[in-house]
Amino acid sequence: MAMAGGKLKVACVGFEMSGDISRNWQAIEYWTNRAADEGAALVHFPEAALTGYNRVHVKEMDAIDRDLLQRRSADIAALAAARGVWIAYGTTNFEPNAAMPFNSLMLIGPDGAQVSRYDKIFLTDADREAYSPGNRLAVTRIRNFTVGLTICFDMRFPELFRRLAAAGVSLVLLSGYQSGGPRAEHMRSVAPATLITRASENGIWLSASNTCEAPAWHESMIVRFNGQVLSSVVRHTPGMALATLDADDSERFTDFIRGAARSAAEGVHPQLDRPLGEG
């Protein structure tokens, strides 16, 4: 039974995706059921979890079976309703008037309805070959938490997180496919450090779901608003990080940081409201 009130049990899942939509759906179904059995109210999956990611799993966007994608998306909605949980998952989203599809993060409510959709704003150079850029924030409410949706490369842009903080977001879901490539070695340090920084510099909870494909840049993890990693998955191993977030949890110093972050997002900062000297 999922917790009520000001607490929210989150399952942050990492699994190995493919270009096979049905195979990905089976993994989503398996981990959602496991998370629900553990009492999770929100189950969070990686970027492109349903369809696979551009160039890695899907060579051409036109090769995606849209009818199958629609059916499996409906299956995820039905699963959310059957288990009474929220499901956040990455997918390729085709819109009629868009030249290219969007790299999207879907949030499905416990009644099976789509509550929110975020289209990745900050696209990498490879992303631009296959996806249209998003142009809006996605902020919604889950119990006592105001939740913002983000995807992968977004983590490198603190301005976006400042905007979310200014919007009153207390929990950010970041779905990533962060694996492989020539940057893999140094990103194994940079990626988790950046995620922890985004949480602690804004005073927000953070769930960061990533593929477990090797070499993954970071393990799936849940971070407290002060930068403390509450739970994480063993890197390169399918699994889920579980943590119960408490909306009443507070820390005086983090309250100060949170207030300063929201002021900074509005262009006002008490320590930078006068010209700085040189030398």
Residue frames as qw, qx, qy, qz and C-alpha x, y, z in Angstrom:
[[0.000, 0.889, 0.458, 0.000, 0.00, 0.00, 0.00],
 [0.412, 0.475, -0.028, 0.777, 1.47, 3.36, -1.04],
 [0.303, -0.367, -0.485, 0.734, 2.01, 5.93, 1.68],
 [0.028, 0.842, 0.452, 0.293, -0.38, 8.84, 2.10],
 [0.374, -0.870, -0.125, 0.294, -0.02, 12.32, 3.51],
 [0.069, 0.939, -0.287, -0.177, 3.25, 14.21, 3.26],
 [0.474, -0.443, 0.719, 0.248, 5.38, 11.17, 2.43],
 [0.753, 0.557, -0.156, -0.314, 6.16, 9.82, -1.01],
 [0.704, -0.306, 0.601, 0.223, 8.00, 6.56, -1.63],
 [0.493, 0.737, -0.298, -0.354, 9.93, 6.76, -4.88],
 [0.843, -0.060, 0.472, 0.251, 11.40, 3.93, -6.95],
 [0.243, 0.817, -0.363, -0.377, 14.14, 5.16, -9.30],
 [0.916, 0.089, 0.389, 0.041, 14.77, 2.40, -11.83],
 [0.117, 0.682, -0.589, -0.417, 17.74, 1.65, -14.03],
 [0.832, 0.122, 0.541, 0.002, 17.52, -1.03, -16.71],
 [0.280, -0.271, 0.633, 0.669, 19.10, -1.83, -20.07],
 [0.569, 0.580, 0.194, -0.550, 16.96, -0.45, -22.88],
 [0.457, 0.027, 0.739, 0.494, 16.85, -1.62, -26.49],
 [0.233, 0.155, -0.350, -0.894, 15.19, -0.64, -29.74],
 [0.300, -0.274, -0.883, -0.234, 12.53, -3.30, -29.10],
 [0.364, -0.393, 0.062, -0.842, 9.46, -1.51, -27.72],
 [0.840, -0.315, -0.312, -0.312, 7.81, -4.69, -26.45],
 [0.739, -0.018, -0.487, 0.465, 10.97, -5.78, -24.65],
 [0.115, 0.277, -0.306, 0.903, 11.26, -2.35, -23.04],
 [0.591, -0.393, -0.129, -0.692, 7.61, -2.50, -22.04],
 [0.855, -0.228, -0.465, 0.015, 8.18, -5.84, -20.34],
 [0.506, 0.066, -0.456, 0.729, 10.99, -4.32, -18.28],
 [0.201, -0.329, 0.105, -0.917, 8.78, -1.35, -17.35],
 [0.761, -0.345, -0.312, -0.453, 6.00, -3.73, -16.33],
 [0.790, -0.112, -0.520, 0.305, 8.36, -5.91, -14.28],
 [0.352, 0.093, -0.399, 0.841, 9.96, -3.03, -12.36],
 [0.373, -0.373, -0.043, -0.848, 6.65, -1.23, -11.83],
 [0.818, -0.343, -0.389, -0.249, 5.18, -4.34, -10.25],
 [0.695, -0.068, -0.482, 0.530, 8.25, -4.82, -8.09],
 [0.103, 0.245, -0.229, 0.936, 8.18, -1.18, -7.00],
 [0.564, -0.396, -0.179, -0.702, 4.46, -1.30, -6.24],
 [0.832, -0.263, -0.487, 0.039, 4.97, -4.46, -4.20],
 [0.538, -0.027, -0.407, 0.738, 7.57, -2.51, -2.18],
 [0.158, -0.759, -0.499, 0.387, 5.04, 0.25, -1.50],
 [0.253, -0.141, 0.232, 0.928, 6.34, 2.82, -3.98],
 [0.320, 0.721, 0.453, -0.416, 3.88, 5.48, -5.08],
 [0.393, 0.847, -0.203, -0.295, 6.05, 6.85, -7.91],
 [0.831, -0.054, 0.436, 0.341, 8.09, 4.72, -10.32],
 [0.165, 0.891, -0.215, -0.363, 10.68, 6.60, -12.37],
 [0.870, 0.170, 0.364, 0.287, 12.34, 5.29, -15.55],
 [0.433, -0.349, 0.318, 0.767, 15.17, 6.53, -17.83],
 [0.297, 0.592, -0.238, -0.710, 15.16, 8.67, -20.94],
 [0.559, 0.355, -0.570, -0.486, 13.72, 6.89, -23.99],
 [0.396, -0.221, 0.846, -0.279, 12.88, 3.92, -21.78],
 [0.738, 0.336, 0.476, -0.340, 10.03, 2.75, -24.00],
 [0.716, 0.687, -0.006, -0.126, 11.43, 3.32, -27.49],
 [0.797, -0.064, 0.156, 0.580, 15.19, 3.32, -27.03],
 [0.153, -0.812, 0.063, 0.559, 17.48, 6.26, -27.69],
 [0.579, 0.801, -0.078, -0.134, 18.45, 7.85, -31.01],
 [0.420, 0.713, -0.561, 0.026, 21.50, 6.37, -32.79],
 [0.219, -0.403, 0.847, -0.269, 22.18, 3.92, -29.95],
 [0.437, 0.160, 0.858, -0.215, 19.04, 1.78, -30.14],
 [0.518, 0.706, 0.462, -0.144, 17.10, 3.43, -32.97],
 [0.497, -0.071, 0.402, 0.766, 18.98, 4.24, -36.16],
 [0.067, -0.249, -0.403, -0.878, 16.10, 6.06, -37.84],
 [0.314, 0.120, 0.506, -0.795, 13.09, 7.61, -36.11],
 [0.643, 0.195, -0.283, -0.684, 10.88, 6.54, -39.02],
 [0.460, 0.124, -0.878, -0.046, 11.70, 2.92, -38.15],
 [0.184, 0.009, 0.732, -0.656, 9.72, 3.18, -34.90],
 [0.186, -0.388, -0.844, -0.319, 6.44, 1.28, -35.13],
 [0.189, -0.229, 0.174, -0.939, 3.99, 4.00, -34.13],
 [0.730, -0.293, -0.357, -0.503, 1.03, 1.67, -33.78],
 [0.763, -0.162, -0.556, 0.287, 2.98, -0.57, -31.42],
 [0.240, 0.159, -0.371, 0.883, 4.25, 2.49, -29.56],
 [0.445, -0.325, -0.055, -0.832, 0.68, 3.65, -29.04],
 [0.823, -0.276, -0.445, -0.221, -0.42, 0.23, -27.77],
 [0.676, -0.085, -0.516, 0.520, 2.46, -0.09, -25.33],
 [0.004, 0.263, -0.232, 0.936, 1.92, 3.47, -24.10],
 [0.658, -0.350, -0.196, -0.637, -1.68, 2.47, -23.38],
 [0.820, -0.167, -0.532, 0.129, -0.38, -0.61, -21.56],
 [0.374, 0.109, -0.463, 0.796, 1.74, 1.62, -19.30],
 [0.340, -0.305, 0.055, -0.888, -1.30, 3.77, -18.53],
 [0.811, -0.276, -0.363, -0.366, -3.33, 0.67, -17.70],
 [0.706, -0.026, -0.562, 0.430, -0.52, -0.63, -15.50],
 [0.071, 0.244, -0.345, 0.903, -0.40, 2.65, -13.55],
 [0.595, -0.294, -0.065, -0.745, -4.15, 2.39, -12.94],
 [0.852, -0.146, -0.492, -0.106, -4.02, -1.30, -12.04],
 [0.661, -0.087, -0.498, 0.554, -1.27, -0.76, -9.46],
 [0.278, -0.914, -0.295, -0.006, -2.41, 2.70, -8.33],
 [0.592, -0.452, 0.106, 0.659, 1.00, 4.30, -8.90],
 [0.270, 0.897, -0.145, -0.318, 2.51, 7.26, -10.75],
 [0.823, 0.043, 0.365, 0.432, 4.81, 6.25, -13.62],
 [0.145, 0.890, -0.229, -0.367, 7.37, 8.59, -15.21],
 [0.780, 0.001, 0.522, 0.345, 9.02, 7.19, -18.32],
 [0.015, 0.588, -0.392, -0.707, 10.97, 8.44, -21.31],
 [0.649, 0.407, 0.638, 0.081, 9.76, 7.90, -24.85],
 [0.150, -0.031, 0.461, 0.874, 9.85, 9.20, -28.41],
 [0.267, 0.604, 0.589, -0.466, 6.75, 11.30, -28.92],
 [0.229, 0.223, 0.594, 0.738, 5.39, 12.01, -32.40],
 [0.192, 0.608, 0.391, -0.664, 3.25, 15.14, -32.81],
 [0.595, 0.610, 0.510, 0.116, 1.33, 15.78, -36.07],
 [0.294, 0.950, 0.056, 0.090, 2.70, 19.26, -36.77],
 [0.418, -0.768, 0.426, 0.230, 6.31, 18.71, -35.69],
 [0.557, 0.647, -0.489, -0.179, 9.01, 18.10, -38.28],
 [0.464, 0.245, -0.820, 0.229, 10.74, 15.66, -35.93],
 [0.666, -0.540, -0.510, -0.076, 9.50, 13.83, -32.83],
 [0.251, -0.793, 0.323, -0.452, 10.18, 15.00, -29.29],
 [0.499, 0.090, -0.770, 0.387, 12.37, 13.32, -26.71],
 [0.471, -0.548, -0.078, -0.687, 9.73, 13.28, -23.99],
 [0.118, 0.030, -0.864, 0.488, 9.21, 12.34, -20.37],
 [0.507, -0.417, -0.486, -0.577, 5.65, 11.23, -19.66],
 [0.105, -0.111, 0.735, -0.661, 4.05, 11.33, -16.23],
 [0.509, -0.297, -0.671, -0.449, 1.06, 9.01, -15.82],
 [0.404, -0.401, 0.400, -0.718, -1.18, 9.31, -12.76],
 [0.197, -0.080, 0.944, -0.253, -2.52, 6.46, -10.61],
 [0.628, 0.421, 0.436, -0.489, -5.80, 6.61, -12.52],
 [0.670, 0.214, 0.602, 0.377, -4.00, 5.91, -15.79],
 [0.327, 0.918, 0.219, 0.047, -4.35, 9.44, -17.17],
 [0.609, 0.276, -0.052, 0.742, -1.43, 11.41, -18.57],
 [0.322, -0.832, -0.303, 0.336, -0.83, 14.19, -16.06],
 [0.047, -0.889, 0.254, 0.378, 2.17, 15.91, -17.61],
 [0.861, 0.330, 0.181, 0.342, 4.62, 15.70, -20.51],
 [0.219, -0.841, 0.260, 0.421, 8.02, 17.28, -20.77],
 [0.798, 0.562, 0.049, 0.212, 9.86, 17.67, -24.07],
 [0.724, -0.302, 0.036, 0.620, 13.63, 17.87, -23.70],
 [0.121, 0.977, 0.042, -0.168, 14.73, 21.50, -24.01],
 [0.112, -0.788, 0.557, 0.237, 18.51, 21.21, -24.06],
 [0.950, 0.296, 0.091, -0.027, 19.35, 18.96, -27.00],
 [0.560, -0.459, 0.495, 0.481, 22.84, 17.67, -27.69],
 [0.212, 0.514, -0.516, -0.652, 24.27, 17.95, -31.18],
 [0.036, -0.015, -0.972, -0.230, 23.28, 14.31, -31.82],
 [0.212, 0.494, 0.724, -0.432, 19.79, 14.96, -30.43],
 [0.271, 0.598, -0.026, -0.754, 19.22, 17.76, -32.94],
 [0.133, 0.224, -0.804, -0.534, 19.54, 15.27, -35.78],
 [0.215, -0.241, -0.935, -0.147, 16.46, 13.37, -34.58],
 [0.196, -0.615, -0.695, 0.317, 14.39, 15.42, -32.13],
 [0.002, -0.757, -0.201, -0.621, 12.53, 18.72, -32.01],
 [0.244, 0.109, -0.563, 0.782, 13.40, 20.91, -29.00],
 [0.262, -0.699, -0.660, 0.086, 10.87, 21.53, -26.25],
 [0.156, 0.444, -0.030, 0.882, 10.08, 25.06, -25.12],
 [0.526, -0.604, -0.051, -0.597, 8.17, 24.78, -21.84],
 [0.101, -0.319, 0.814, -0.475, 8.63, 23.73, -18.25],
 [0.658, -0.278, -0.616, -0.332, 6.59, 20.79, -16.96],
 [0.032, -0.211, 0.665, -0.715, 5.53, 21.23, -13.34],
 [0.628, -0.358, -0.513, -0.463, 2.83, 19.26, -11.59],
 [0.439, -0.494, 0.485, -0.572, 1.71, 18.14, -8.15],
 [0.695, -0.058, -0.716, -0.033, 2.16, 14.69, -6.61],
 [0.590, -0.559, -0.519, 0.265, 0.71, 14.70, -3.11],
 [0.297, -0.911, -0.087, 0.274, 2.59, 17.35, -1.10],
 [0.525, -0.323, 0.407, 0.674, 5.39, 17.67, -3.65],
 [0.476, 0.809, -0.023, -0.345, 5.61, 20.06, -6.56],
 [0.769, -0.104, 0.535, 0.335, 7.39, 18.06, -9.22],
 [0.320, 0.780, -0.297, -0.448, 9.43, 19.23, -12.20],
 [0.921, 0.189, 0.318, 0.125, 10.37, 17.00, -15.14],
 [0.089, 0.826, -0.465, -0.306, 13.79, 17.12, -16.85],
 [0.965, 0.244, 0.082, 0.058, 15.84, 14.95, -19.20],
 [0.875, 0.103, 0.077, 0.466, 19.54, 14.05, -19.30],
 [0.499, 0.314, 0.028, 0.807, 21.58, 16.96, -20.80],
 [0.254, -0.839, -0.223, -0.427, 19.32, 19.42, -18.94],
 [0.739, -0.590, -0.180, 0.271, 21.41, 18.72, -15.84],
 [0.624, 0.034, 0.044, 0.780, 24.31, 20.73, -17.30],
 [0.039, 0.516, 0.201, 0.832, 22.29, 23.94, -17.27],
 [0.216, -0.282, -0.683, 0.638, 21.73, 25.30, -13.74],
 [0.220, 0.023, -0.049, -0.974, 19.51, 28.07, -15.10],
 [0.549, -0.218, -0.639, -0.493, 16.78, 25.53, -15.81],
 [0.525, -0.329, -0.727, 0.296, 16.88, 24.24, -12.25],
 [0.085, -0.152, -0.301, 0.938, 16.78, 27.82, -10.94],
 [0.403, -0.107, -0.334, -0.845, 13.63, 28.35, -13.00],
 [0.613, -0.292, -0.716, -0.160, 12.10, 25.20, -11.54],
 [0.379, -0.250, -0.604, 0.655, 13.06, 26.30, -8.03],
 [0.111, 0.046, 0.059, -0.991, 11.45, 29.70, -8.65],
 [0.549, -0.178, -0.506, -0.641, 8.28, 27.84, -9.72],
 [0.632, -0.412, 0.370, -0.543, 8.19, 26.21, -6.28],
 [0.857, 0.157, -0.480, -0.099, 9.41, 22.78, -7.38],
 [0.555, -0.635, 0.482, -0.239, 10.47, 20.59, -4.45],
 [0.737, -0.123, 0.651, 0.133, 11.23, 17.37, -6.39],
 [0.416, 0.634, -0.432, -0.488, 12.88, 17.03, -9.80],
 [0.881, 0.080, 0.464, 0.047, 12.71, 13.87, -11.87],
 [0.200, 0.728, -0.517, -0.404, 15.63, 13.64, -14.28],
 [0.923, 0.154, 0.354, -0.010, 15.52, 10.78, -16.77],
 [0.049, 0.780, -0.518, -0.349, 18.79, 10.14, -18.56],
 [0.960, 0.217, 0.056, 0.166, 20.51, 7.97, -21.08],
 [0.028, -0.900, 0.433, -0.033, 24.05, 8.72, -19.97],
 [0.865, -0.188, 0.446, 0.128, 26.35, 5.99, -21.19],
 [0.799, 0.287, 0.347, 0.397, 29.24, 5.29, -23.53],
 [0.347, 0.911, 0.029, 0.220, 31.21, 7.56, -25.80],
 [0.608, 0.382, -0.336, 0.610, 34.69, 9.07, -25.46],
 [0.176, -0.606, 0.271, -0.727, 33.59, 11.14, -22.45],
 [0.807, -0.366, -0.426, -0.182, 32.58, 8.08, -20.44],
 [0.673, -0.046, -0.497, 0.545, 35.66, 8.01, -18.21],
 [0.140, 0.111, -0.312, 0.933, 35.57, 11.57, -16.89],
 [0.487, -0.345, -0.227, -0.769, 31.76, 11.72, -16.86],
 [0.684, -0.292, -0.662, 0.090, 31.74, 8.89, -14.31],
 [0.371, -0.272, -0.445, 0.768, 32.86, 11.59, -11.87],
 [0.061, -0.046, -0.105, -0.991, 31.23, 14.65, -13.43],
 [0.426, -0.355, -0.603, -0.574, 27.70, 13.26, -13.84],
 [0.544, -0.536, -0.628, 0.150, 26.99, 12.21, -10.22],
 [0.341, -0.266, -0.258, 0.864, 28.72, 15.34, -8.91],
 [0.121, -0.152, -0.292, -0.937, 26.55, 17.52, -11.16],
 [0.490, -0.469, -0.645, -0.352, 23.34, 15.79, -10.08],
 [0.528, -0.478, -0.528, 0.462, 24.19, 16.18, -6.39],
 [0.212, -0.128, -0.047, 0.968, 25.06, 19.84, -7.00],
 [0.247, -0.337, -0.466, -0.780, 21.78, 20.58, -8.80],
 [0.552, -0.563, -0.612, -0.061, 19.90, 19.18, -5.79],
 [0.545, -0.461, -0.378, 0.590, 21.94, 20.87, -3.06],
 [0.217, -0.019, 0.066, 0.974, 22.34, 24.29, -4.68],
 [0.331, -0.315, -0.366, -0.811, 18.54, 24.61, -5.04],
 [0.319, -0.102, 0.688, -0.643, 17.37, 22.72, -1.96],
 [0.771, 0.154, -0.155, -0.599, 15.34, 20.20, -4.00],
 [0.750, -0.112, 0.651, -0.037, 14.88, 16.45, -3.88],
 [0.413, 0.573, -0.526, -0.474, 16.16, 14.74, -7.02],
 [0.837, 0.030, 0.546, -0.027, 15.44, 11.36, -8.58],
 [0.251, 0.675, -0.539, -0.438, 17.91, 10.61, -11.39],
 [0.882, 0.110, 0.451, -0.088, 17.09, 7.51, -13.43],
 [0.196, 0.689, -0.584, -0.381, 19.68, 6.22, -15.89],
 [0.887, 0.254, -0.351, -0.157, 20.33, 3.22, -18.07],
 [0.734, -0.539, 0.409, 0.061, 22.44, 0.46, -16.56],
 [0.854, 0.480, 0.003, 0.200, 24.20, -0.14, -19.88],
 [0.624, -0.552, 0.207, 0.512, 28.00, -0.06, -19.53],
 [0.415, -0.122, -0.495, 0.753, 29.78, 2.24, -19.35],
 [0.190, -0.847, -0.462, -0.185, 27.05, 4.22, -17.56],
 [0.232, 0.566, -0.230, 0.756, 28.11, 7.67, -16.38],
 [0.255, -0.301, 0.548, -0.738, 26.11, 7.44, -13.18],
 [0.111, -0.245, -0.958, 0.098, 23.99, 4.96, -11.30],
 [0.339, -0.630, -0.444, -0.540, 20.28, 5.63, -10.77],
 [0.355, -0.102, -0.588, 0.720, 19.96, 7.54, -7.51],
 [0.264, -0.832, -0.414, -0.259, 17.69, 9.50, -5.22],
 [0.419, 0.183, -0.304, 0.836, 19.21, 12.60, -3.61],
 [0.259, -0.742, -0.516, 0.342, 17.99, 14.56, -0.59],
 [0.182, 0.948, 0.173, 0.193, 17.73, 18.33, -0.87],
 [0.352, -0.871, 0.311, 0.142, 21.06, 18.79, 0.94],
 [0.408, 0.661, -0.614, -0.142, 22.99, 16.61, -1.54],
 [0.438, -0.301, 0.824, -0.198, 22.88, 13.40, 0.51],
 [0.500, 0.131, -0.731, -0.445, 22.43, 10.32, -1.68],
 [0.671, -0.224, 0.405, -0.579, 19.60, 8.43, 0.01],
 [0.820, 0.073, 0.566, -0.050, 19.56, 5.39, -2.24],
 [0.313, 0.648, -0.513, -0.467, 21.30, 4.22, -5.40],
 [0.970, 0.203, 0.075, -0.113, 21.51, 1.26, -7.74],
 [0.641, -0.381, 0.502, 0.438, 24.74, -0.64, -8.34],
 [0.306, 0.681, -0.336, -0.574, 26.13, 0.79, -11.55],
 [0.345, 0.346, -0.777, -0.397, 25.76, -1.47, -14.63],
 [0.025, -0.149, -0.975, 0.161, 23.22, -3.63, -12.80],
 [0.349, -0.474, -0.487, -0.646, 19.42, -3.49, -13.38],
 [0.353, -0.348, -0.717, 0.491, 17.72, -2.40, -10.20],
 [0.152, -0.798, -0.312, -0.493, 15.79, 0.28, -8.37],
 [0.215, 0.122, -0.491, 0.835, 16.73, 2.82, -5.74],
 [0.382, -0.667, -0.603, -0.214, 14.01, 3.21, -3.11],
 [0.230, -0.012, -0.422, 0.877, 13.56, 6.14, -0.75],
 [0.144, -0.762, -0.632, 0.001, 10.70, 7.69, 1.16],
 [0.200, 0.318, -0.020, 0.926, 10.60, 11.46, 0.81],
 [0.225, -0.649, -0.632, 0.359, 8.95, 13.52, 3.53],
 [0.167, 0.739, 0.266, 0.595, 7.51, 16.89, 2.52],
 [0.449, -0.881, -0.065, -0.131, 7.87, 18.03, 6.14],
 [0.818, -0.180, -0.001, 0.546, 11.59, 17.21, 6.21],
 [0.166, 0.959, -0.013, 0.229, 13.55, 20.42, 6.64],
 [0.738, -0.173, -0.110, 0.643, 16.99, 21.73, 7.45],
 [0.101, -0.889, -0.162, 0.417, 17.63, 25.33, 8.47],
 [0.259, -0.509, 0.460, 0.679, 20.67, 25.85, 6.25],
 [0.257, 0.247, 0.798, 0.487, 18.91, 24.31, 3.26],
 [0.086, 0.829, 0.536, -0.133, 15.96, 26.65, 3.87],
 [0.143, -0.791, 0.141, 0.577, 18.38, 29.55, 3.55],
 [0.268, -0.207, 0.712, 0.615, 19.91, 28.14, 0.36],
 [0.239, 0.517, 0.796, 0.203, 16.45, 27.48, -1.11],
 [0.045, 0.895, 0.318, -0.308, 15.37, 31.07, -0.50],
 [0.175, -0.671, 0.377, 0.614, 18.56, 32.47, -1.99],
 [0.323, 0.045, 0.812, 0.484, 18.22, 30.20, -5.04],
 [0.212, 0.706, 0.671, 0.080, 14.69, 31.40, -5.75],
 [0.041, -0.898, -0.046, 0.436, 15.74, 35.02, -5.36],
 [0.292, -0.440, 0.588, 0.613, 18.68, 34.47, -7.70],
 [0.346, 0.349, 0.802, 0.341, 16.32, 33.04, -10.32],
 [0.120, 0.889, 0.442, -0.008, 14.46, 36.33, -10.22],
 [0.469, 0.626, -0.037, 0.622, 17.68, 38.33, -10.64],
 [0.319, -0.807, 0.195, -0.457, 17.92, 39.36, -7.00],
 [0.820, -0.102, -0.464, 0.320, 20.54, 38.16, -4.55],
 [0.427, -0.900, -0.086, 0.015, 21.26, 39.74, -1.15],
 [0.652, -0.505, 0.275, 0.494, 25.01, 39.24, -1.50],
 [0.454, 0.103, 0.507, 0.726, 25.17, 40.44, -5.11],
 [0.122, 0.857, 0.500, 0.035, 22.92, 43.49, -5.01],
 [0.080, -0.941, 0.154, 0.290, 25.81, 45.93, -5.28],
 [0.625, 0.691, -0.361, 0.038, 28.76, 46.23, -7.70],
 [0.914, -0.302, 0.041, 0.266, 31.65, 43.89, -6.97],
 [0.103, -0.893, 0.371, 0.234, 35.14, 45.30, -6.62],
 [0.843, 0.461, -0.253, 0.118, 38.17, 44.14, -8.54],
 [0.080, 0.730, -0.596, 0.325, 41.60, 43.07, -7.39]]
